[in-house]
Amino acid sequence: MSAVSHRTRLTVVPSYRIAVGRGLSILAALNIVAITLTAMGRSPVELAGLIVRSTVGSRFGIEDLALFMTPLMLTGAAVWVGIRVNLWNIGAEGQLYAGATAATAIGLFTNWPTLVALPSMIVAGMLAGAAWIFVPAAARAWLGVSEIVTSLLLNFVASLLVYYLATGPWADRVTGALASTERLHTAFPELWGAVHLGFILALATVIGLGIGLAKSRFGYETAVCGSNPQAAHYAGIGVAPRILAVLLLSGALAGLAGVFEVAGTVHRLQGGLANNYGYLGIVVALLARGSCLALIPAALLMALILDTGIVLQTTQISSSAVLAITGLLVLAIAAGDELAAYVRVNRT
């Protein structure tokens, strides 16, 4: 009897298959980009050389990568911690704005010493991020209302609130900068060029989060609540309080990203401060899959893609084309992950 070959999907995909799948998919996407650029009359080789020199090949480029990575690691962690228990926080963008606003209030309207102001900004930003998601979190925990829609809608509210503050009561009256407050009185110290302390703290936060959830009772109980809420209930684990706690933690992480962005990179509250980091955090979290530590290389990859887009725009390639290239790369990675999960099985 002849063997029949068909494909089946693995429940757990080995890391090496994911790495190979992503590598091949990125290579395929780059080939498509190269063909497209050639058709546009541009030299892919020259552009590739420029990208390498401008990103990983120069100190300025590496500094940019670190500055991009800082909020991406935290918004990625904010989304990842929810996905881990089958919750989707799509509102990291709004929580980032909330954290930045709270930090700005301290940075503008107090004259505290740096050693007091910076920790206060961190605490205030995390509390603001958690507060911003509290209503969606409580509605999801006790009423079963989808956190996807409610957290998403609050992004627009937060964005408009920041624009109102930056152009109204908190507007810069000294320089007259449009849609911006004046420079904060307190900032995170710079460690290497433009790379500030927030980068190290973001790294430490992601590493600590991964270890904490893997080793703690809270991490175990929330994992059980996510995988089987009914079993968690019979085991005496309060599902609703754990859902609330996870989403509040998610909001706090996104709020922390806002603190580092406003007090470490931009130094003032302004419209568009979030720069889509909240939405890009979803991509980072999905790339990390089940590993919290994988958020770090995932954020690096996304930072490299963003930095590449900026370099391409300096060569007069339209922003629409850059956006299409970015989307193609992300799509290719997602396709590579999916294809890596399938293996050929022979049955007689």
N, C-alpha and C positions, 0 to 999 in steps of 0.2 A: 504494500500500500504506500503510495507516494506521500511525501511530507507536504503540508500546506503551510505557506509562510504568510504571516500577517503581523500587523503592528499592535502593540498594546501600550497603554500609558502607565508609567511607573508612579507609584504613590509617593515614594521618596526618591528624588533625583540626585545622584552622586555629584559632588562638587566639580569633579573633573569634566563631567558631561556638560555641565552648565558653562564652565570656562571655555571648553572647546566650541560649544554652540554659539556663545557670544562672540568669540574671536572670529569664527567663520562668518557670522552674520554681519559684524562690523566691516570685515574685509569686503563682503559682497556690496554693502552699502557704499563704502568708499569707492569701489569700482564704478558704481552707478553715478556717484557724484563726479568722479573724474571724467567719465564720458560726457556728462552734462556740461561740465565746465569747458571741455574741449570744444563742444558744439557752440558754446558761447564765445569762443575765440580766446579763452584764457588757458594758460599753461598750468595743468594740475601739479607738475613737479615744482615749478617756481612757487606756487601758492602753498604747497605742502612744506617747502623749505621755510617760507615766511612764517607759517603757523608754528612750526617747531621752534624757530628762533625767537618768536614773540611770546611763546607760552612757557615751555619747559627749558628753553635755551637761553633765558635771560633772567636776571634777578627780578626785574620789574614784572615779568610774566609769572614767575613763581609766587611773587607777592600777591598778584591778582588772583591766582588760583586759591591761595590760602584765604583771601578775603571772601571769595565766592563760597568756599567750602564751609566757612563758619556758620552762616545761617542755614545752609543746605543740610548740614549734619543734624542740626537741631529740629528743623521742620521735618526732615526725614524721620527722625526719632519720634516726633510727635505723631506722625501718621503711622509709623511702624508699631508703636506701643498699642495703638487701637486695633490695627489689623491682626495683631497677635491674638486678640480675643474676639475677632469677627466684628469689630466696630470700625466705622470709617469716619474719621475726622477730616472733613473737606474744608474746614474753617480755619486751618492754620494761618492763612493769610490775614484774616481778621484778628486772630489772637496775637500774631506778630505785631500788627498795628497797635493793639491794646497794650502790649508790653512796652513798645517803644514810646507810647504816649505817657504811660506811668513813669518811665525812666526820665522822659523829657521834663515832666513836672518837677522832679527832684533836681535835675540838672540845670533848670532855668531859674527856679524860684527859691533855691536854698543856697547858702554859702558854707555848707558843711565841709569839713576836711575831706580830702580824697579817700582816706581810709574808712571814713564813715559813709560818704556819699555813694561810693561804688557798690558796697554790699547792700546799701539801702535801695539802690536802683535795681539790683538783681532781684531782691526780694519783692519789691513793688511790681516789677515787670512780670515775674512769675505769677504773683497773685492776680494781676490784671488779666493775664492770659487765661488763667483758670476761671476767673469770674466771667470772662467773655463767653466761655463755653458752658457755664453752669446751667443755664436754662435748657439748652439742647440736651445736655447730659442728664439732667433730672427728668426731662420729658421722655428720653429714651429709656431710662432705668425703671421708671414707675408707670409710665403710660404707654410705652411701646412705640412712641413717635420716632420716625426715622431721623437719626442724627445727621444723615447725609444732607437732606434738604435744609434743615434748620441751621446747621453750622455753615453751610454754603451761603445762605442768604445774609447771615451776619457779616460776611466779608465785605459786602457792599456798604453796610451801615458803618463799619469801622473805617473804610476808605473815605467815605464822605465826612465822617467826624474829624479825621486827620486833616482833610482839606479845609474844613471849617476852622479848626484851631490854627492851622498854619497861615491862613489868609485873614483871620479875624482877630480874636483876642490874644493869640500868642504870636502874631505876625512880627517879623523883624522890622522894627521901626528905625533901625540905625542905617542899614545898607539898602533897605527897600527891596530885598530879594523877593521874587515872586513865589508864592506858595511855600514859604519856608519860615521857620522861626530863626531867632538869632542863634549863634553858636553856643552849645552847652558849656557851662562853666567847668564841668568835670568830664574827663574822658579816660578810657582805659589806656594804660601806658603802652607805647609801641615797643615791641621786642626786637623786630628785625625789619627795618624799613617801615613800610605801612602795616606790617603784620602786628596786630595788637594782642594783648593778653586774652581777649575773648576767644581767639583761635585755640589756645591751650585749654581754656576752660571748657570750650565746646567738645574738644577731644576727650577730656577727662569725664565730662558728663555722659557722653555716649558709652565710654568704656565702663564707667560706674553703673550706668543703667543696665548694660548687658550682664554684668556680674551680679548686680542686685536682683534682677528678675530671675536669673538662673539659680541663685542660691537661697532666695528668701521664701518664706511662707506666702507672702503676698503674691509673688510671682507664680508660685504653684497654684494658688487658689484662683487667681484670675485666668490662668491657662485652662483650668478645669471648667470655669464658668464659660469660657469662650468655646471650648470643644464640645461640652455637653452640659448645658444649663440645668437640665432635669436631674442628672446625676449629681451635680453640685448642690442642688437643692436638697436631695435626699441625704447627702453627706453633711448637711448642716451648714453649708457655706451660703451666706447671703448674696444672692446674685445681683440684685439691684444696687446695694451699696458698693459692690466691686465694680460694676459698670460705671457708676458715678465716679469712683476713685480713679479708674483708668482714664476716663475722659478728662477729668480735672488735671491729672498728670500730663496728659497730652497737651492740653491748653497751656499749662505752665511751661513746658518745653518750647512751644512756639513763642510764648511771651518772652522767654529768655533770648531767643533768636532776635527778637525786636530790640531788646536791651543792647545786645552786642552790636547790632547794626547801627543804632542811633548814637550810641556812646563810644563806639570804637571805630566805625568806618565813615559814617556820614557826618556825625557830630552836630546834627540839627534835625528836627522833625520837619518833614516835607512830604508833599503829595507824591505818590509813587514810590515811597520808601521801600515798600515790601518787594518791589521788583519781581513779582510772581514767584518769590521763594516758597510761599506756602503751597502753591500748586505744583511747583517743581519738586517739593518734598514728597509728594505722592509718588512721583517717578523714582526718587531715591529709595523710598521705602519698598517699592515693588522690586527694584533691582537687588536690594539687600535680602529679599526673600525671608527666611526664618532666622537669620542671624543679625543680632544687633550690631556686632562689631563690623559686619559687612557694610554697614551704613557709611563707614569711613571711605573705603575705596569707591563705593557707589557715589558719594558726594564728590569725590575727586574726579570721577568720570564725567559727572554732570557739569562740574566747574570747568573742566577742560572743553566740553562742548560749548558752554556759554562763552568762554574766552576765545575759542576758535571763531565763533560767530562775530564777535567784536572785531577780530583781526580781519575777517573777510569783508566786513563793512568798510574798513579803512581802505580797501582796494577797489572801492566803488561798486561792489556787488550789492544789489538791492537788499533791503531788510526782508522783503518777502522771500527772496531766494535763500537767504540765510535761515529764515524760519523753516522753509521747506527742507533744507538740508538737516537742520536740527531734528525736525520731526521724523525724517527718514532714518536717522541714526537710532533714535529712541525706538521707532517701530521695528527696526532690524534686530535690536537687542531683545525686545519682547518676543519677536518671532523665534529667535534663536533659543530663548528659554523654553518656549513651548515645544519646539521640535526636539530639544534635548531630552524631553520627558518620554519620548516614544522609542521603543526598542522593537526589533524584529524577533518574533517568536515562531519557531517551527513546530508544527503539530502534525502527527501522523493520522 
